[in-house]
Amino acid sequence: MVYSISIVGLGYVGIVHAVGFANLGFKVVGYDIDKAKVERLRGGDPVIYEEGLEEQLSKALSKGSLEFVDDIREAVTGTDVTFIAVGTPSLPDGDVDLSQVIAASRGVGRALRFKDSWHLVVVKSTVPPGTTDGVVARVIEEESGLKVFHDFSVASNPEFLREGNALRDFYKPDRIVIGVRDERSRDVLLKIYERIEAPKIVTTPVVAELSKYASNVFLAVRVSLANEIG
């Protein structure tokens, strides 16, 4: 089975994954609350600069494997899997602002009221450990009236992209981390990533979320050490 994918949030991570999945052979629908951005993407303007992104965006648009919409209900109900790829900026006190993740989850939940088949929601955004299970699943349940792991499932799949090498990191990553609590979600994500040759690490959502923070901390320590020595 070839799954159809929707991407909620077309920032750096979202647009790279939308283009990447589309050129791997999936039908992809990208959604963003910013209608001006959606129009630019429809016209082949990738909005951000990343080597090779404009060419791959045009390729996906021309073969019809990628489209952009400004209606989250249309994006979710027309696909099998939804990736949430919205921003999680830091607050002044150092905490994480999850407002965009919560808003996206509410939108997905409301859209799922109009779908009569199982759906997988994957958190791609960088979030504190426990967010997928404790926030995203709960919000979607509240908005949809559905039951998690019965009518829909949630999973964590953090990104490890480097700016300037994002497309190469998408197609040839060091590892793919999949955080799930049910076999169905695991099988769907392994199927989606089967054409990408990289170690697939299957764990729980909490551990997957923590792995992203651990990676960020490790990279920050390396930079700090280099600066100190310099």
Phi and psi restraints in degrees (value plus and minus 20) as a CYANA .aco file:
   2 VAL   PHI    -119.5   -79.5
   2 VAL   PSI      94.3   134.3
   3 TYR   PHI     -99.8   -59.8
   3 TYR   PSI     128.3   168.3
   4 SER   PHI    -117.2   -77.2
   4 SER   PSI     124.2   164.2
   5 ILE   PHI    -146.5  -106.5
   5 ILE   PSI     116.5   156.5
   6 SER   PHI    -134.6   -94.6
   6 SER   PSI     123.5   163.5
   7 ILE   PHI    -136.6   -96.6
   7 ILE   PSI     100.4   140.4
   8 VAL   PHI    -120.8   -80.8
   8 VAL   PSI      91.4   131.4
   9 GLY   PHI      85.9   125.9
   9 GLY   PSI      91.0   131.0
  10 LEU   PHI    -133.4   -93.4
  10 LEU   PSI      29.6    69.6
  11 GLY   PHI    -104.4   -64.4
  11 GLY   PSI    -174.2  -134.2
  12 TYR   PHI     -77.9   -37.9
  12 TYR   PSI     -71.2   -31.2
  13 VAL   PHI     -88.2   -48.2
  13 VAL   PSI     -64.4   -24.4
  14 GLY   PHI     -82.8   -42.8
  14 GLY   PSI     -66.2   -26.2
  15 ILE   PHI     -90.8   -50.8
  15 ILE   PSI     -56.9   -16.9
  16 VAL   PHI     -83.5   -43.5
  16 VAL   PSI     -63.0   -23.0
  17 HIS   PHI     -91.5   -51.5
  17 HIS   PSI     -55.8   -15.8
  18 ALA   PHI     -81.6   -41.6
  18 ALA   PSI     -67.4   -27.4
  19 VAL   PHI     -87.1   -47.1
  19 VAL   PSI     -62.1   -22.1
  20 GLY   PHI     -82.2   -42.2
  20 GLY   PSI     -69.4   -29.4
  21 PHE   PHI     -83.4   -43.4
  21 PHE   PSI     -59.4   -19.4
  22 ALA   PHI     -82.3   -42.3
  22 ALA   PSI     -58.5   -18.5
  23 ASN   PHI    -103.9   -63.9
  23 ASN   PSI     -21.9    18.1
  24 LEU   PHI    -111.5   -71.5
  24 LEU   PSI     -23.8    16.2
  25 GLY   PHI      89.0   129.0
  25 GLY   PSI     -14.5    25.5
  26 PHE   PHI    -110.6   -70.6
  26 PHE   PSI     132.4   172.4
  27 LYS   PHI    -104.3   -64.3
  27 LYS   PSI     100.1   140.1
  28 VAL   PHI    -142.6  -102.6
  28 VAL   PSI     116.2   156.2
  29 VAL   PHI    -141.2  -101.2
  29 VAL   PSI     100.1   140.1
  30 GLY   PHI    -119.6   -79.6
  30 GLY   PSI     115.2   155.2
  31 TYR   PHI    -145.8  -105.8
  31 TYR   PSI     120.7   160.7
  32 ASP   PHI    -166.7  -126.7
  32 ASP   PSI     127.8   167.8
  33 ILE   PHI     -89.8   -49.8
  33 ILE   PSI     -41.9    -1.9
  34 ASP   PHI    -103.0   -63.0
  34 ASP   PSI      81.9   121.9
  35 LYS   PHI     -86.2   -46.2
  35 LYS   PSI     -52.4   -12.4
  36 ALA   PHI     -84.7   -44.7
  36 ALA   PSI     -60.1   -20.1
  37 LYS   PHI     -84.0   -44.0
  37 LYS   PSI     -62.6   -22.6
  38 VAL   PHI     -79.0   -39.0
  38 VAL   PSI     -63.3   -23.3
  39 GLU   PHI     -84.2   -44.2
  39 GLU   PSI     -61.1   -21.1
  40 ARG   PHI     -83.6   -43.6
  40 ARG   PSI     -61.1   -21.1
  41 LEU   PHI     -87.0   -47.0
  41 LEU   PSI     -58.4   -18.4
  42 ARG   PHI     -79.7   -39.7
  42 ARG   PSI     -52.5   -12.5
  43 GLY   PHI    -105.7   -65.7
  43 GLY   PSI     -16.2    23.8
  44 GLY   PHI      71.8   111.8
  44 GLY   PSI     -11.4    28.6
  45 ASP   PHI    -113.0   -73.0
  45 ASP   PSI      93.1   133.1
  46 PRO   PHI     -92.3   -52.3
  46 PRO   PSI     -24.2    15.8
  47 VAL   PHI      53.7    93.7
  47 VAL   PSI     -64.0   -24.0
  48 ILE   PHI    -130.6   -90.6
  48 ILE   PSI     143.3   183.3
  49 TYR   PHI    -120.8   -80.8
  49 TYR   PSI     108.4   148.4
  50 GLU   PHI    -171.6  -131.6
  50 GLU   PSI     111.8   151.8
  51 GLU   PHI     -74.3   -34.3
  51 GLU   PSI     103.6   143.6
  52 GLY   PHI      64.4   104.4
  52 GLY   PSI     -26.1    13.9
  53 LEU   PHI     -89.2   -49.2
  53 LEU   PSI     -63.1   -23.1
  54 GLU   PHI     -81.8   -41.8
  54 GLU   PSI     -62.1   -22.1
  55 GLU   PHI     -85.5   -45.5
  55 GLU   PSI     -62.3   -22.3
  56 GLN   PHI     -92.6   -52.6
  56 GLN   PSI     -50.9   -10.9
  57 LEU   PHI     -84.2   -44.2
  57 LEU   PSI     -66.8   -26.8
  58 SER   PHI     -81.7   -41.7
  58 SER   PSI     -59.3   -19.3
  59 LYS   PHI     -82.6   -42.6
  59 LYS   PSI     -65.3   -25.3
  60 ALA   PHI     -87.1   -47.1
  60 ALA   PSI     -59.3   -19.3
  61 LEU   PHI     -86.3   -46.3
  61 LEU   PSI     -61.3   -21.3
  62 SER   PHI     -87.7   -47.7
  62 SER   PSI     -52.4   -12.4
  63 LYS   PHI    -111.6   -71.6
  63 LYS   PSI     -19.4    20.6
  64 GLY   PHI      58.1    98.1
  64 GLY   PSI      -5.1    34.9
  65 SER   PHI    -108.5   -68.5
  65 SER   PSI     -26.4    13.6
  66 LEU   PHI    -157.5  -117.5
  66 LEU   PSI     111.4   151.4
  67 GLU   PHI    -158.4  -118.4
  67 GLU   PSI     140.2   180.2
  68 PHE   PHI    -144.5  -104.5
  68 PHE   PSI     116.8   156.8
  69 VAL   PHI    -152.9  -112.9
  69 VAL   PSI     140.1   180.1
  70 ASP   PHI    -133.0   -93.0
  70 ASP   PSI       0.6    40.6
  71 ASP   PHI    -144.0  -104.0
  71 ASP   PSI      90.0   130.0
  72 ILE   PHI     -85.4   -45.4
  72 ILE   PSI     -51.8   -11.8
  73 ARG   PHI     -82.2   -42.2
  73 ARG   PSI     -62.5   -22.5
  74 GLU   PHI     -82.8   -42.8
  74 GLU   PSI     -61.2   -21.2
  75 ALA   PHI     -85.4   -45.4
  75 ALA   PSI     -65.3   -25.3
  76 VAL   PHI     -95.1   -55.1
  76 VAL   PSI     -68.0   -28.0
  77 THR   PHI     -88.9   -48.9
  77 THR   PSI     -40.7    -0.7
  78 GLY   PHI    -112.4   -72.4
  78 GLY   PSI     -13.0    27.0
  79 THR   PHI    -154.7  -114.7
  79 THR   PSI     151.3   191.3
  80 ASP   PHI    -117.7   -77.7
  80 ASP   PSI     -52.0   -12.0
  81 VAL   PHI    -153.2  -113.2
  81 VAL   PSI     115.3   155.3
  82 THR   PHI    -138.4   -98.4
  82 THR   PSI     105.7   145.7
  83 PHE   PHI    -119.2   -79.2
  83 PHE   PSI     106.0   146.0
  84 ILE   PHI    -112.6   -72.6
  84 ILE   PSI      97.3   137.3
  85 ALA   PHI    -151.0  -111.0
  85 ALA   PSI      22.8    62.8
  86 VAL   PHI    -107.7   -67.7
  86 VAL   PSI     149.1   189.1
  87 GLY   PHI     -96.4   -56.4
  87 GLY   PSI     131.6   171.6
  88 THR   PHI    -153.5  -113.5
  88 THR   PSI      51.7    91.7
  89 PRO   PHI     -89.0   -49.0
  89 PRO   PSI     143.9   183.9
  90 SER   PHI    -103.9   -63.9
  90 SER   PSI     123.3   163.3
  91 LEU   PHI    -106.1   -66.1
  91 LEU   PSI     144.5   184.5
  92 PRO   PHI     -75.7   -35.7
  92 PRO   PSI     -50.2   -10.2
  93 ASP   PHI    -106.4   -66.4
  93 ASP   PSI     -15.6    24.4
  94 GLY   PHI      72.6   112.6
  94 GLY   PSI     -28.2    11.8
  95 ASP   PHI     -93.6   -53.6
  95 ASP   PSI     152.3   192.3
  96 VAL   PHI    -119.9   -79.9
  96 VAL   PSI     111.0   151.0
  97 ASP   PHI    -103.9   -63.9
  97 ASP   PSI      87.4   127.4
  98 LEU   PHI    -117.5   -77.5
  98 LEU   PSI      -7.0    33.0
  99 SER   PHI     -80.5   -40.5
  99 SER   PSI     -59.0   -19.0
 100 GLN   PHI     -90.3   -50.3
 100 GLN   PSI     -55.8   -15.8
 101 VAL   PHI     -85.7   -45.7
 101 VAL   PSI     -62.4   -22.4
 102 ILE   PHI     -85.9   -45.9
 102 ILE   PSI     -62.9   -22.9
 103 ALA   PHI     -83.0   -43.0
 103 ALA   PSI     -62.0   -22.0
 104 ALA   PHI     -83.7   -43.7
 104 ALA   PSI     -61.4   -21.4
 105 SER   PHI     -83.7   -43.7
 105 SER   PSI     -59.8   -19.8
 106 ARG   PHI     -82.6   -42.6
 106 ARG   PSI     -64.0   -24.0
 107 GLY   PHI     -82.8   -42.8
 107 GLY   PSI     -62.1   -22.1
 108 VAL   PHI     -84.8   -44.8
 108 VAL   PSI     -62.8   -22.8
 109 GLY   PHI     -81.0   -41.0
 109 GLY   PSI     -64.4   -24.4
 110 ARG   PHI     -84.3   -44.3
 110 ARG   PSI     -57.5   -17.5
 111 ALA   PHI     -86.4   -46.4
 111 ALA   PSI     -55.3   -15.3
 112 LEU   PHI     -88.0   -48.0
 112 LEU   PSI     -35.4     4.6
 113 ARG   PHI     -81.0   -41.0
 113 ARG   PSI     -45.7    -5.7
 114 PHE   PHI    -121.6   -81.6
 114 PHE   PSI      -6.5    33.5
 115 LYS   PHI    -138.9   -98.9
 115 LYS   PSI     117.5   157.5
 116 ASP   PHI    -129.5   -89.5
 116 ASP   PSI      -3.4    36.6
 117 SER   PHI    -150.0  -110.0
 117 SER   PSI     140.8   180.8
 118 TRP   PHI     -79.4   -39.4
 118 TRP   PSI     126.2   166.2
 119 HIS   PHI    -158.3  -118.3
 119 HIS   PSI     124.1   164.1
 120 LEU   PHI    -129.0   -89.0
 120 LEU   PSI     108.7   148.7
 121 VAL   PHI    -132.2   -92.2
 121 VAL   PSI     101.3   141.3
 122 VAL   PHI    -134.9   -94.9
 122 VAL   PSI     106.0   146.0
 123 VAL   PHI    -108.9   -68.9
 123 VAL   PSI      91.6   131.6
 124 LYS   PHI    -115.3   -75.3
 124 LYS   PSI     -44.5    -4.5
 125 SER   PHI     -82.0   -42.0
 125 SER   PSI     133.1   173.1
 126 THR   PHI     -98.8   -58.8
 126 THR   PSI      93.8   133.8
 127 VAL   PHI    -153.5  -113.5
 127 VAL   PSI     134.4   174.4
 128 PRO   PHI     -81.2   -41.2
 128 PRO   PSI     126.9   166.9
 129 PRO   PHI     -73.9   -33.9
 129 PRO   PSI     112.2   152.2
 130 GLY   PHI      81.8   121.8
 130 GLY   PSI     -28.1    11.9
 131 THR   PHI     -88.8   -48.8
 131 THR   PSI     -64.3   -24.3
 132 THR   PHI     -80.5   -40.5
 132 THR   PSI     -69.3   -29.3
 133 ASP   PHI     -95.1   -55.1
 133 ASP   PSI     -62.7   -22.7
 134 GLY   PHI    -108.8   -68.8
 134 GLY   PSI     -42.1    -2.1
 135 VAL   PHI    -137.3   -97.3
 135 VAL   PSI     -78.4   -38.4
 136 VAL   PHI     -82.2   -42.2
 136 VAL   PSI     -69.7   -29.7
 137 ALA   PHI     -81.0   -41.0
 137 ALA   PSI     -62.9   -22.9
 138 ARG   PHI     -84.4   -44.4
 138 ARG   PSI     -65.1   -25.1
 139 VAL   PHI     -83.7   -43.7
 139 VAL   PSI     -62.9   -22.9
 140 ILE   PHI     -84.3   -44.3
 140 ILE   PSI     -60.5   -20.5
 141 GLU   PHI     -79.9   -39.9
 141 GLU   PSI     -65.4   -25.4
 142 GLU   PHI     -82.8   -42.8
 142 GLU   PSI     -62.2   -22.2
 143 GLU   PHI    -100.0   -60.0
 143 GLU   PSI     -49.9    -9.9
 144 SER   PHI    -116.2   -76.2
 144 SER   PSI     -45.8    -5.8
 145 GLY   PHI      57.1    97.1
 145 GLY   PSI      -8.4    31.6
 146 LEU   PHI    -119.8   -79.8
 146 LEU   PSI     150.5   190.5
 147 LYS   PHI    -129.9   -89.9
 147 LYS   PSI     106.5   146.5
 148 VAL   PHI     -85.0   -45.0
 148 VAL   PSI     123.3   163.3
 149 PHE   PHI      47.5    87.5
 149 PHE   PSI     -10.1    29.9
 150 HIS   PHI    -144.4  -104.4
 150 HIS   PSI     -79.8   -39.8
 151 ASP   PHI    -111.3   -71.3
 151 ASP   PSI     -47.5    -7.5
 152 PHE   PHI    -171.6  -131.6
 152 PHE   PSI     145.2   185.2
 153 SER   PHI    -152.5  -112.5
 153 SER   PSI     139.9   179.9
 154 VAL   PHI    -142.9  -102.9
 154 VAL   PSI     131.7   171.7
 155 ALA   PHI    -169.7  -129.7
 155 ALA   PSI     142.4   182.4
 156 SER   PHI    -135.5   -95.5
 156 SER   PSI     115.8   155.8
 157 ASN   PHI    -166.9  -126.9
 157 ASN   PSI      55.5    95.5
 158 PRO   PHI     -83.5   -43.5
 158 PRO   PSI     134.0   174.0
 159 GLU   PHI    -118.9   -78.9
 159 GLU   PSI     131.4   171.4
 160 PHE   PHI    -152.3  -112.3
 160 PHE   PSI      28.1    68.1
 161 LEU   PHI    -105.7   -65.7
 161 LEU   PSI     125.9   165.9
 162 ARG   PHI    -129.9   -89.9
 162 ARG   PSI     109.4   149.4
 163 GLU   PHI     -80.5   -40.5
 163 GLU   PSI     114.7   154.7
 164 GLY   PHI      74.6   114.6
 164 GLY   PSI     -41.6    -1.6
 165 ASN   PHI    -150.4  -110.4
 165 ASN   PSI       0.8    40.8
 166 ALA   PHI     -82.2   -42.2
 166 ALA   PSI     -64.7   -24.7
 167 LEU   PHI     -86.1   -46.1
 167 LEU   PSI     -60.6   -20.6
 168 ARG   PHI     -84.4   -44.4
 168 ARG   PSI     -57.8   -17.8
 169 ASP   PHI     -89.3   -49.3
 169 ASP   PSI     -49.2    -9.2
 170 PHE   PHI     -88.6   -48.6
 170 PHE   PSI     -67.7   -27.7
 171 TYR   PHI     -98.6   -58.6
 171 TYR   PSI     -49.8    -9.8
 172 LYS   PHI    -153.9  -113.9
 172 LYS   PSI      47.5    87.5
 173 PRO   PHI     -97.4   -57.4
 173 PRO   PSI     140.7   180.7
 174 ASP   PHI     -89.0   -49.0
 174 ASP   PSI     -54.9   -14.9
 175 ARG   PHI    -182.3  -142.3
 175 ARG   PSI     139.1   179.1
 176 ILE   PHI    -141.8  -101.8
 176 ILE   PSI     100.6   140.6
 177 VAL   PHI    -124.0   -84.0
 177 VAL   PSI     105.0   145.0
 178 ILE   PHI    -141.9  -101.9
 178 ILE   PSI      97.7   137.7
 179 GLY   PHI    -128.7   -88.7
 179 GLY   PSI      92.4   132.4
 180 VAL   PHI    -157.0  -117.0
 180 VAL   PSI     143.9   183.9
 181 ARG   PHI    -143.3  -103.3
 181 ARG   PSI     -18.2    21.8
 182 ASP   PHI    -162.9  -122.9
 182 ASP   PSI     131.8   171.8
 183 GLU   PHI     -85.2   -45.2
 183 GLU   PSI     -54.1   -14.1
 184 ARG   PHI     -81.9   -41.9
 184 ARG   PSI     -66.0   -26.0
 185 SER   PHI     -83.1   -43.1
 185 SER   PSI     -62.1   -22.1
 186 ARG   PHI     -78.4   -38.4
 186 ARG   PSI     -67.3   -27.3
 187 ASP   PHI     -84.8   -44.8
 187 ASP   PSI     -58.8   -18.8
 188 VAL   PHI     -84.4   -44.4
 188 VAL   PSI     -66.6   -26.6
 189 LEU   PHI     -89.3   -49.3
 189 LEU   PSI     -57.3   -17.3
 190 LEU   PHI     -84.8   -44.8
 190 LEU   PSI     -55.4   -15.4
 191 LYS   PHI     -86.8   -46.8
 191 LYS   PSI     -62.5   -22.5
 192 ILE   PHI     -81.6   -41.6
 192 ILE   PSI     -58.2   -18.2
 193 TYR   PHI    -116.7   -76.7
 193 TYR   PSI     -11.7    28.3
 194 GLU   PHI     -83.7   -43.7
 194 GLU   PSI     -46.2    -6.2
 195 ARG   PHI    -103.9   -63.9
 195 ARG   PSI     -26.4    13.6
 196 ILE   PHI    -119.2   -79.2
 196 ILE   PSI     100.7   140.7
 197 GLU   PHI    -104.9   -64.9
 197 GLU   PSI      85.4   125.4
 198 ALA   PHI    -187.1  -147.1
 198 ALA   PSI     135.3   175.3
 199 PRO   PHI     -80.5   -40.5
 199 PRO   PSI     110.6   150.6
 200 LYS   PHI    -124.1   -84.1
 200 LYS   PSI      94.1   134.1
 201 ILE   PHI    -120.9   -80.9
 201 ILE   PSI      93.4   133.4
 202 VAL   PHI    -122.2   -82.2
 202 VAL   PSI     103.7   143.7
 203 THR   PHI    -166.8  -126.8
 203 THR   PSI    -181.0  -141.0
 204 THR   PHI    -110.0   -70.0
 204 THR   PSI     141.6   181.6
 205 PRO   PHI     -77.4   -37.4
 205 PRO   PSI     -60.3   -20.3
 206 VAL   PHI     -83.2   -43.2
 206 VAL   PSI     -64.9   -24.9
 207 VAL   PHI     -87.2   -47.2
 207 VAL   PSI     -58.0   -18.0
 208 ALA   PHI     -82.1   -42.1
 208 ALA   PSI     -65.0   -25.0
 209 GLU   PHI     -82.2   -42.2
 209 GLU   PSI     -61.8   -21.8
 210 LEU   PHI     -85.7   -45.7
 210 LEU   PSI     -54.2   -14.2
 211 SER   PHI     -82.1   -42.1
 211 SER   PSI     -54.4   -14.4
 212 LYS   PHI     -88.0   -48.0
 212 LYS   PSI     -64.6   -24.6
 213 TYR   PHI     -84.2   -44.2
 213 TYR   PSI     -60.3   -20.3
 214 ALA   PHI     -81.8   -41.8
 214 ALA   PSI     -61.2   -21.2
 215 SER   PHI     -83.6   -43.6
 215 SER   PSI     -64.9   -24.9
 216 ASN   PHI     -81.7   -41.7
 216 ASN   PSI     -62.1   -22.1
 217 VAL   PHI     -84.4   -44.4
 217 VAL   PSI     -63.6   -23.6
 218 PHE   PHI     -80.0   -40.0
 218 PHE   PSI     -64.6   -24.6
 219 LEU   PHI     -85.9   -45.9
 219 LEU   PSI     -58.5   -18.5
 220 ALA   PHI     -84.8   -44.8
 220 ALA   PSI     -59.4   -19.4
 221 VAL   PHI     -84.7   -44.7
 221 VAL   PSI     -60.9   -20.9
 222 ARG   PHI     -82.3   -42.3
 222 ARG   PSI     -64.2   -24.2
 223 VAL   PHI     -84.1   -44.1
 223 VAL   PSI     -64.7   -24.7
 224 SER   PHI     -81.2   -41.2
 224 SER   PSI     -62.1   -22.1
 225 LEU   PHI     -84.4   -44.4
 225 LEU   PSI     -62.9   -22.9
 226 ALA   PHI     -82.2   -42.2
 226 ALA   PSI     -62.0   -22.0
 227 ASN   PHI     -84.7   -44.7
 227 ASN   PSI     -60.0   -20.0
 228 GLU   PHI     -84.5   -44.5
 228 GLU   PSI     -64.1   -24.1
 229 ILE   PHI     -86.0   -46.0
 229 ILE   PSI     -59.9   -19.9
